[in-house]
């Protein structure tokens, strides 16, 4: 069964940066063949897709993070990244990585941005 292990979250002041990582294991699919995304869930809200990276290299971002977040992947390491800059308090959430469409969820990594 596929497993997603997210890391890199933490507490940061507004305007700061974080880099999230996600290691994928246990999948019968080759990592390079899967479109993937970073999702987040803020307290009291549903889970939203904030950034996606498709197998053809196309990326998409939710409007609220455009120009601040960058999604990337290292196929040799079965790892996906989310570079987050100019963080805002409204970016506070648990961040998850997953396939597109999503499979089983990992534990996520908490990102907290203080004002």
DSSP file (Angstrom, degrees, kcal/mol; ACC not computed):
  #  RESIDUE AA STRUCTURE BP1 BP2  ACC     N-H-->O    O-->H-N    N-H-->O    O-->H-N    TCO  KAPPA ALPHA  PHI   PSI    X-CA   Y-CA   Z-CA
    1    1 A X              0   0    0      0, 0.0    26,-0.1     0, 0.0    24,-0.1   0.000 360.0 360.0 360.0 138.5    0.0    0.0    0.0
    2    2 A X        -     0   0    0     22,-0.1     2,-0.4     1,-0.0    24,-0.2  -0.342 360.0-163.4 -65.9 143.1    1.3    3.4   -0.9
    3    3 A X  E     -A   25   0A   0     22,-3.0    22,-2.2     2,-0.0     2,-0.5  -0.992   8.3-159.7-129.4 137.8    2.6    5.6    1.9
    4    4 A X  E     -A   24   0A   0     -2,-0.4     2,-0.6    20,-0.2   103,-0.5  -0.975   6.0-169.3-116.1 125.6    3.2    9.3    2.0
    5    5 A X  E     -A   23   0A   0     18,-2.2    18,-2.2    -2,-0.5     2,-0.3  -0.934   8.4-166.7-120.1 108.3    5.5   10.7    4.6
    6    6 A X  E     +A   22   0A   0     -2,-0.6     2,-0.3    16,-0.2    16,-0.2  -0.663  14.4 160.3 -94.9 148.0    5.5   14.5    4.9
    7    7 A X  E     +A   21   0A   0     14,-2.2    14,-2.5    -2,-0.3   102,-0.1  -0.959  36.3  73.1-154.3 169.6    8.1   16.5    6.8
    8    8 A X        +     0   0    0     -2,-0.3    11,-0.4     1,-0.3    -1,-0.1   0.350  61.4 131.2 104.0  -4.9    9.5   20.0    7.0
    9    9 A X        +     0   0    0     12,-0.1     2,-0.3     9,-0.1    -1,-0.3  -0.132  22.4 127.9 -71.6 175.7    6.6   21.8    8.7
   10   10 A X  E     -d  111   0B   0    100,-0.8   102,-2.8    99,-0.1     2,-0.5  -0.985  58.0 -53.6 166.0-169.3    7.1   24.1   11.8
   11   11 A X  E     +d  112   0B   0     -2,-0.3     2,-0.3   100,-0.2   102,-0.2  -0.876  55.4 165.1-101.7 127.6    6.4   27.4   13.3
   12   12 A X  E     -d  113   0B   0    100,-2.6   102,-2.5    -2,-0.5     2,-0.1  -0.978  35.1-111.4-141.6 151.6    7.5   30.4   11.3
   13   13 A X  E >   -d  114   0B   0     -2,-0.3     3,-2.3   100,-0.2    74,-0.2  -0.474  51.6 -81.1 -79.1 154.8    6.8   34.2   11.4
   14   14 A X  T 3  S+     0   0    0    100,-2.5    74,-0.2     1,-0.3    -1,-0.1  -0.284 120.7  30.5 -54.1 137.1    4.9   35.9    8.7
   15   15 A X  T 3  S+     0   0    0     72,-3.1    71,-0.6     1,-0.3    -1,-0.3   0.271  98.4 117.1  92.4 -10.3    7.1   36.5    5.7
   16   16 A X    <   -     0   0    0     -3,-2.3    71,-2.3    71,-0.2     2,-0.3  -0.091  56.3-124.1 -82.6-175.3    9.2   33.5    6.5
   17   17 A X        -     0   0    0     68,-0.2     2,-0.3    69,-0.2    68,-0.2  -0.931  20.1-178.8-133.6 152.7    9.9   30.4    4.4
   18   18 A X  E     - B   0  84A   0     66,-2.2    66,-3.2    -2,-0.3     2,-0.5  -0.981  16.4-146.6-144.2 154.0    9.6   26.7    4.7
   19   19 A X  E     - B   0  83A   0    -11,-0.4     2,-0.3    -2,-0.3    64,-0.2  -0.970  16.6-159.0-124.2 116.1   10.4   23.7    2.5
   20   20 A X  E     - B   0  82A   0     62,-2.7    62,-2.0    -2,-0.5     2,-0.3  -0.673   5.1-161.5 -92.1 147.0    8.1   20.7    2.8
   21   21 A X  E     -AB   7  81A   0    -14,-2.5   -14,-2.2    -2,-0.3     2,-0.4  -0.926   6.2-167.0-125.6 153.1    9.2   17.2    1.6
   22   22 A X  E     -AB   6  80A   0     58,-1.9    58,-2.4    -2,-0.3     2,-0.5  -0.942   4.1-162.1-143.2 118.0    7.2   14.1    0.8
   23   23 A X  E     -AB   5  79A   0    -18,-2.2   -18,-2.2    -2,-0.4     2,-0.5  -0.872  10.5-155.6-101.1 131.0    8.6   10.7    0.4
   24   24 A X  E     +A    4   0A   0     54,-2.6     2,-0.3    -2,-0.5   -20,-0.2  -0.896  21.7 160.4-109.2 131.7    6.4    8.1   -1.4
   25   25 A X  E     +A    3   0A   0    -22,-2.2   -22,-3.0    -2,-0.5    53,-0.0  -0.939  46.1  38.7-142.6 165.1    6.9    4.4   -0.8
   26   26 A X  S    S+     0   0    0     -2,-0.3     2,-0.3   -24,-0.2    -1,-0.1   0.552  74.1 139.0  77.5   8.8    5.0    1.1   -1.2
   27   27 A X        -     0   0    0      2,-0.1    -1,-0.2   -24,-0.1     4,-0.1  -0.633  51.5-149.6 -91.5 145.9    3.3    2.0   -4.5
   28   28 A X  S    S+     0   0    0     -2,-0.3     2,-0.3     2,-0.1    -1,-0.1   0.574  81.9  82.6 -82.0  -9.8    2.9   -0.4   -7.4
   29   29 A X  S    S-     0   0    0      1,-0.0     2,-0.3     2,-0.0    -2,-0.1  -0.709  92.2-110.2 -92.3 144.6    3.0    2.6   -9.7
   30   30 A X    >   -     0   0    0     -2,-0.3     3,-1.8     1,-0.1     4,-0.3  -0.583  26.0-129.3 -69.1 134.6    6.3    4.1  -10.7
   31   31 A X  G >  S+     0   0    0     -2,-0.3     3,-1.7     1,-0.3    -1,-0.1   0.865 106.4  58.6 -53.3 -40.9    6.6    7.5   -9.0
   32   32 A X  G 3  S+     0   0    0      1,-0.3    -1,-0.3    43,-0.2    43,-0.1   0.702  99.7  59.0 -66.0 -18.6    7.4    9.2  -12.3
   33   33 A X  G <  S+     0   0    0     -3,-1.8     2,-0.5     2,-0.1    -1,-0.3   0.439  91.5  85.9 -91.1   0.9    4.1    8.1  -13.8
   34   34 A X    <   -     0   0    0     -3,-1.7     2,-0.3    -4,-0.3     0, 0.0  -0.877  68.5-138.9-112.4 131.4    1.9    9.8  -11.2
   35   35 A X        -     0   0    0     -2,-0.5    65,-2.0    65,-0.4     2,-0.3  -0.633  34.7-170.1 -75.0 142.4    0.6   13.3  -11.1
   36   36 A X  E     -FE  53  99B   0     17,-2.5    17,-3.2    -2,-0.3     2,-0.3  -0.871  13.9-169.2-137.1 165.7    0.8   14.6   -7.6
   37   37 A X  E     -FE  52  98B   0     61,-2.7    61,-1.9    -2,-0.3     2,-0.5  -0.980  23.4-123.2-150.6 162.6   -0.3   17.5   -5.4
   38   38 A X  E     -FE  51  97B   0     13,-2.7    12,-2.6    -2,-0.3    13,-1.7  -0.943  32.5-174.5-106.0 131.7    0.1   19.2   -2.1
   39   39 A X  E     -FE  49  96B   0     57,-3.5    57,-2.7    -2,-0.5     2,-0.3  -0.791   4.9-161.7-118.7 161.4   -3.1   19.7   -0.1
   40   40 A X  E     -FE  48  95B   0      8,-2.4     8,-2.9    -2,-0.3     2,-0.4  -0.995   9.3-159.3-145.4 154.2   -3.8   21.5    3.1
   41   41 A X  E     -FE  47  94B   0     53,-2.1    53,-2.2    -2,-0.3     2,-0.2  -0.947  11.6-160.8-135.2 113.1   -6.4   21.5    5.8
   42   42 A X    >   -     0   0    0      4,-0.5     3,-2.2    -2,-0.4    51,-0.2  -0.515  43.9 -75.2 -85.8 158.5   -6.8   24.5    8.0
   43   43 A X  T 3  S+     0   0    0      1,-0.3    -1,-0.1    49,-0.2     3,-0.1  -0.307 119.7   6.8 -55.1 128.6   -8.7   24.3   11.4
   44   44 A X  T 3  S+     0   0    0      1,-0.3     2,-0.3    -3,-0.1    -1,-0.3   0.556 114.8  99.1  77.3   7.7  -12.4   24.1   10.8
   45   45 A X  S <  S-     0   0    0     -3,-2.2    -1,-0.3     1,-0.1     2,-0.1  -0.804  73.3-106.0-123.9 164.9  -12.0   23.8    7.0
   46   46 A X        -     0   0    0     -2,-0.3    -4,-0.5     1,-0.1     2,-0.3  -0.326  47.6 -85.9 -80.7 171.0  -12.0   21.1    4.4
   47   47 A X  E     -F   41   0B   0     -6,-0.2     2,-0.4    -2,-0.1    -6,-0.2  -0.626  48.6-167.9 -79.8 133.5   -9.0   19.8    2.7
   48   48 A X  E     -F   40   0B   0     -8,-2.9    -8,-2.4    -2,-0.3     2,-0.6  -0.937  24.5-121.8-125.4 147.6   -7.9   21.8   -0.4
   49   49 A X  E     +F   39   0B   0     -2,-0.4   -10,-0.3   -10,-0.2     3,-0.1  -0.762  32.0 172.5 -83.5 121.7   -5.5   21.2   -3.2
   50   50 A X  E     +     0   0B   0    -12,-2.6    12,-2.1    -2,-0.6     2,-0.3   0.719  63.2  12.1-104.5 -25.9   -3.0   24.1   -3.2
   51   51 A X  E     -FG  38  61B   0    -13,-1.7   -13,-2.7    10,-0.2     2,-0.3  -0.985  60.8-170.4-154.3 140.4   -0.5   22.9   -5.8
   52   52 A X  E     -FG  37  60B   0      8,-2.4     8,-1.7    -2,-0.3     2,-0.4  -0.972   8.0-165.5-134.6 149.9   -0.3   20.2   -8.4
   53   53 A X  E     -FG  36  59B   0    -17,-3.2   -17,-2.5    -2,-0.3     6,-0.2  -0.953  17.0-156.5-135.8 112.6    2.4   18.8  -10.6
   54   54 A X    >   -     0   0    0      4,-2.8     3,-2.3    -2,-0.4   -20,-0.1  -0.406  31.6-105.8 -90.6 165.6    1.4   16.6  -13.5
   55   55 A X  T 3  S+     0   0    0      1,-0.3    -1,-0.1   -22,-0.1   -21,-0.1   0.753 120.0  59.0 -64.1 -23.1    3.4   14.0  -15.3
   56   56 A X  T 3  S-     0   0    0      2,-0.1    -1,-0.3     1,-0.0     3,-0.1   0.443 121.9-106.3 -85.0   2.3    3.8   16.3  -18.3
   57   57 A X  S <  S+     0   0    0     -3,-2.3    -2,-0.1     1,-0.3     2,-0.1   0.316  72.6 141.9  94.3  -8.3    5.4   18.9  -16.0
   58   58 A X        -     0   0    0     -5,-0.1    -4,-2.8     1,-0.0     2,-0.3  -0.432  32.9-159.9 -69.1 140.3    2.5   21.3  -15.9
   59   59 A X  E     -G   53   0B   0     -6,-0.2     2,-0.3    -2,-0.1    -6,-0.2  -0.891   9.3-171.9-119.5 151.2    1.9   22.9  -12.5
   60   60 A X  E     -G   52   0B   0     -8,-1.7    -8,-2.4    -2,-0.3     2,-0.4  -0.994   2.3-168.9-141.0 146.9   -1.1   24.6  -11.1
   61   61 A X  E     -G   51   0B   0     -2,-0.3   -10,-0.2   -10,-0.2     2,-0.1  -0.977  29.8-108.9-134.7 146.3   -1.6   26.6   -7.9
   62   62 A X    >>  -     0   0    0    -12,-2.1     3,-2.1    -2,-0.4     4,-0.9  -0.480  41.6-111.4 -67.1 147.8   -4.6   27.9   -6.0
   63   63 A X  G >4 S+     0   0    0      1,-0.3     3,-0.7     2,-0.2    -1,-0.1   0.825 112.8  63.9 -54.4 -35.7   -4.8   31.7   -6.4
   64   64 A X  G 34 S+     0   0    0      1,-0.2    -1,-0.3     3,-0.0   -14,-0.0   0.670 112.0  34.2 -67.6 -16.0   -3.9   32.3   -2.7
   65   65 A X  G X> S+     0   0    0     -3,-2.1     3,-2.3   -15,-0.2     4,-2.1   0.446  83.2 128.3-116.9  -2.8   -0.4   30.8   -3.1
   66   66 A X  T << S+     0   0    0     -4,-0.9     4,-0.1    -3,-0.7   -15,-0.0  -0.290  80.3  15.2 -58.1 134.2    0.5   31.8   -6.6
   67   67 A X  T 34 S+     0   0    0      2,-0.4    -1,-0.3     1,-0.1     3,-0.1   0.306 125.3  61.2  84.9  -9.7    3.9   33.5   -6.8
   68   68 A X  T <4 S+     0   0    0     -3,-2.3    17,-1.9     1,-0.2     2,-0.3   0.694  95.5  54.4-116.1 -34.1    4.8   32.3   -3.3
   69   69 A X  E  <  -C   84   0A   0     -4,-2.1    -2,-0.4    15,-0.2     2,-0.4  -0.801  58.6-167.7-107.7 146.3    4.7   28.5   -3.4
   70   70 A X  E     -C   83   0A   0     13,-2.3    13,-3.0    -2,-0.3     2,-0.4  -0.986   6.7-155.7-135.3 125.5    6.7   26.2   -5.8
   71   71 A X  E     +C   82   0A   0     -2,-0.4     2,-0.3    11,-0.2    11,-0.2  -0.793  24.0 156.8 -99.2 141.3    6.0   22.5   -6.3
   72   72 A X  E     -C   81   0A   0      9,-1.8     9,-3.1    -2,-0.4     2,-0.3  -0.949  21.7-149.2-153.4 170.7    8.7   20.2   -7.5
   73   73 A X  E     -C   80   0A   0     -2,-0.3     2,-0.5     7,-0.3     7,-0.2  -0.992  13.1-149.1-147.4 152.6    9.8   16.6   -7.5
   74   74 A X  E > > -C   79   0A   0      5,-3.2     5,-1.9    -2,-0.3     3,-1.2  -0.919  13.8-170.6-120.1 100.3   12.9   14.4   -7.6
   75   75 A X  G > 5S+     0   0    0     -2,-0.5     3,-0.7     1,-0.3   -43,-0.2   0.807  83.7  60.4 -65.3 -29.2   11.9   11.2   -9.4
   76   76 A X  G 3 5S+     0   0    0      1,-0.2    -1,-0.3    -3,-0.1   -45,-0.0   0.770 113.8  36.8 -67.9 -24.3   15.1    9.5   -8.5
   77   77 A X  G < 5S-     0   0    0     -3,-1.2    -1,-0.2     2,-0.2    -2,-0.2   0.333 104.1-124.8-108.4   4.7   14.3    9.9   -4.8
   78   78 A X  T < 5 +     0   0    0     -3,-0.7   -54,-2.6    -4,-0.5     2,-0.4   0.902  69.3 135.1  50.6  42.7   10.5    9.3   -5.0
   79   79 A X  E   < -BC  23  74A   0     -5,-1.9    -5,-3.2   -56,-0.2     2,-0.3  -0.957  42.5-163.8-130.0 140.0   10.2   12.7   -3.3
   80   80 A X  E     -BC  22  73A   0    -58,-2.4   -58,-1.9    -2,-0.4     2,-0.3  -0.906  12.4-158.4-119.6 151.3    8.1   15.8   -3.9
   81   81 A X  E     -BC  21  72A   0     -9,-3.1    -9,-1.8    -2,-0.3     2,-0.4  -0.883  14.3-160.3-128.7 156.3    8.7   19.2   -2.5
   82   82 A X  E     -BC  20  71A   0    -62,-2.0   -62,-2.7    -2,-0.3     2,-0.6  -0.898  11.0-160.3-136.5 109.9    6.8   22.4   -1.7
   83   83 A X  E     -BC  19  70A   0    -13,-3.0   -13,-2.3    -2,-0.4     2,-0.5  -0.792  12.5-167.7 -87.9 123.3    8.9   25.6   -1.3
   84   84 A X  E     +BC  18  69A   0    -66,-3.2   -66,-2.2    -2,-0.6     2,-0.3  -0.958   9.9 173.1-120.8 119.1    6.8   28.1    0.6
   85   85 A X        +     0   0    0    -17,-1.9   -68,-0.2    -2,-0.5   -69,-0.2  -0.770  59.3  23.6-119.4 164.2    7.9   31.8    0.7
   86   86 A X  S    S-     0   0    0    -71,-0.6    -1,-0.2    -2,-0.3   -69,-0.2   0.904  84.8-159.1  48.3  49.1    6.3   34.9    2.0
   87   87 A X        -     0   0    0    -71,-2.3   -72,-3.1    -3,-0.2     2,-0.3  -0.247   8.1-158.0 -65.1 146.2    4.2   32.9    4.4
   88   88 A X    >   -     0   0    0    -74,-0.2     3,-2.4    -3,-0.1     4,-0.2  -0.852  31.3-110.4-121.0 155.9    1.0   34.4    5.8
   89   89 A X  G >  S+     0   0    0     -2,-0.3     3,-1.7     1,-0.3    24,-0.4   0.833 117.3  63.4 -54.8 -32.2   -1.0   33.5    8.9
   90   90 A X  G 3  S+     0   0    0      1,-0.3    -1,-0.3    22,-0.1   -48,-0.0   0.567  88.6  69.6 -72.7  -6.3   -3.7   32.2    6.6
   91   91 A X  G <  S+     0   0    0     -3,-2.4    -1,-0.3     2,-0.0     2,-0.2   0.526  70.3 122.1 -82.4  -6.2   -1.3   29.5    5.3
   92   92 A X    <   +     0   0    0     -3,-1.7     2,-0.3    -4,-0.2    20,-0.2  -0.395  40.4 105.9 -60.4 123.9   -1.5   27.9    8.7
   93   93 A X  E    S- H   0 111B   0     18,-2.0    18,-2.8    -2,-0.2     2,-0.5  -0.969  75.9 -81.3-178.0 171.0   -2.7   24.3    8.2
   94   94 A X  E     -EH  41 110B   0    -53,-2.2   -53,-2.1    -2,-0.3     2,-0.4  -0.884  48.3-147.1 -91.2 128.4   -1.7   20.7    8.1
   95   95 A X  E     -EH  40 109B   0     14,-2.8    14,-2.1    -2,-0.5     2,-0.3  -0.825  18.0-177.7-104.1 135.3   -0.1   20.0    4.7
   96   96 A X  E     -E   39   0B   0    -57,-2.7   -57,-3.5    -2,-0.4     2,-0.3  -0.933  15.7-147.5-127.4 148.7   -0.4   16.7    2.9
   97   97 A X  E     +E   38   0B   0     -2,-0.3     9,-0.4   -59,-0.2     2,-0.3  -0.860  31.4 146.7-109.7 155.9    1.0   15.2   -0.3
   98   98 A X  E     -E   37   0B   0    -61,-1.9   -61,-2.7    -2,-0.3     4,-0.1  -0.978  45.0 -80.6-169.3 172.8   -0.9   12.7   -2.4
   99   99 A X  E     -E   36   0B   0     -2,-0.3     2,-0.5   -63,-0.2   -63,-0.3  -0.263  56.4 -86.9 -73.8 170.3   -1.6   11.5   -5.9
  100  100 A X  S    S+     0   0    0    -65,-2.0   -65,-0.4     1,-0.2     2,-0.1  -0.978 127.3  29.9-117.7 113.2   -4.1   13.1   -8.2
  101  101 A X  S    S-     0   0    0     -2,-0.5    -1,-0.2     2,-0.0    -2,-0.1   0.652 119.5-108.9 -69.9 165.7   -6.7   11.8   -7.6
  102  102 A X        -     0   0    0     -2,-0.1    -2,-0.1    -4,-0.1     2,-0.1  -0.260  33.7-171.8 -70.2 147.0   -5.8   11.2   -3.9
  103  103 A X        -     0   0    0      1,-0.3    -1,-0.1    -4,-0.1    -2,-0.0  -0.117  56.7 -24.2-107.7-150.3   -5.2    7.8   -2.4
  104  104 A X  S    S-     0   0    0     -2,-0.1    -1,-0.3     1,-0.1     2,-0.2  -0.365  74.9-119.6 -64.4 143.6   -4.7    7.0    1.3
  105  105 A X        -     0   0    0     -3,-0.1    -1,-0.1     1,-0.1    -7,-0.1  -0.577  17.7-144.2 -90.2 146.8   -3.6   10.0    3.3
  106  106 A X        -     0   0    0     -9,-0.4  -101,-0.1    -2,-0.2    -1,-0.1  -0.119  39.1 -88.5 -86.7-166.3   -0.5   10.3    5.4
  107  107 A X        -     0   0    0   -103,-0.5  -102,-0.1     1,-0.1   -11,-0.0   0.722  60.1-146.3 -79.9 -21.9   -0.1   12.1    8.7
  108  108 A X        -     0   0    0   -104,-0.3     2,-0.4   -11,-0.1   -12,-0.2  -0.075  11.9 -96.5  78.7 173.3    0.7   15.4    7.1
  109  109 A X  E     - H   0  95B   0    -14,-2.1   -14,-2.8  -102,-0.1     2,-0.3  -0.999  31.5-122.8-134.4 132.7    3.0   18.1    8.5
  110  110 A X  E     - H   0  94B   0     -2,-0.4  -100,-0.8   -16,-0.2     2,-0.5  -0.571  22.6-170.4 -81.2 130.2    1.9   21.1   10.5
  111  111 A X  E     -dH  10  93B   0    -18,-2.8   -18,-2.0    -2,-0.3     2,-0.5  -0.986   5.2-177.7-117.6 123.3    2.7   24.6    9.3
  112  112 A X  E     -d   11   0B   0   -102,-2.8  -100,-2.6    -2,-0.5     2,-0.6  -0.984   6.6-167.0-124.8 124.2    2.0   27.4   11.7
  113  113 A X  E     -d   12   0B   0     -2,-0.5     2,-0.3   -24,-0.4  -100,-0.2  -0.945   9.7-154.2-114.3 118.7    2.6   31.0   10.6
  114  114 A X  E      d   13   0B   0   -102,-2.5  -100,-2.5    -2,-0.6   -25,-0.1  -0.649 360.0 360.0 -92.9 148.2    2.5   33.6   13.4
  115  115 A X              0   0    0     -2,-0.3    -1,-0.1  -102,-0.2  -102,-0.1   0.452 360.0 360.0 -88.7 360.0    1.7   37.2   12.7
